[in-house]
Amino acid sequence: MRERQTHRDRLRAQEFEAFVAGAGGRLLHTATLLTAEPTAPTGANVRAERLLCAALARTYAEWDRLRGEDPYDRTRQELAVRFAREAWRHRHPLGGVLGRLAPLERLVLVLRLYEEVGEDQTAALLGLPADRIRAVCDRSIAAMRSPGPRHPAAGSALASGVTP
């Protein structure tokens, strides 16, 4: 019995390692976009790495219960939830490409455009109406297109809608 459990644990670890090897880079990039940290120099995205590590730990803990669920989707969902909770508690602007957006704007933009999550799925994930997701996405795109700095706290919609 013990040998079977050990074999199962080893197989689980190998499957998870293969998943991380294949998806880890994209997931780290997603986390880096969410935290608005710079990608260079190496190690500049500490918050993103910590966020991803926590999301992956949760995915690994639930690995046996996924049963057909896509582990990438599960990890991405965990990233979004953890980011929303962290952004709710710690509002500090950084840099990065999306650093001038409010946390909710970054979250919606990354999910909708970078991760290509559908509007309804994003709305369900964040607990917001689809029309609100559409408005936040449109506002985020407009903000990214406009020249000049924008304070991340402007339109801090995370405080007014996302349940952590």
C-alpha positions, 0 to 999 in steps of 0.5 A: 500500500505504501509503495502504491502511495509513493508511486502515486505521489511521484507520478503526481509530482512529475505531472505537475512539474511537466505542467509548470515547465510548459505553462510557468513562463506564461503564468509568470508573465501574466503575474508580472503584468498584474503586479505591474512590475518590470521584467528586467533586471532579473529578479525585479518581479518579486511580487509576481513570483510570490503571487505565482508561487502561491497560485501554483501551490494551491493548484498542486494541493488540488491537483488530484481533484482537478479531474479534467479541469484545465490546470492552466485555467485553475492557476490563472483563476487563482492568480486573479483571486490572489491579485485582487486580494493583494491589491485590495490590501496593498495599493502601491503603484509600481512601474511596468507596462500596465503600472499606470492602470488601477488594479482592477483595470490591470486585472480585466485587461490582462484576463481579457486581452492577454489571457483571452478569457471571455467577457462572461467568464471574466465577469463570473470570475470577478463577481461583476456584471459583464457590462461592468467588465466591458466598461473597465476594459474599454476604459483601460484600453483608452488609458493605455492609448492616451499619452501622459501619466495616470495615477493608478489610484484613479478609478480604483475600481477594485475597492468598489466591486470585486469581492476578495 
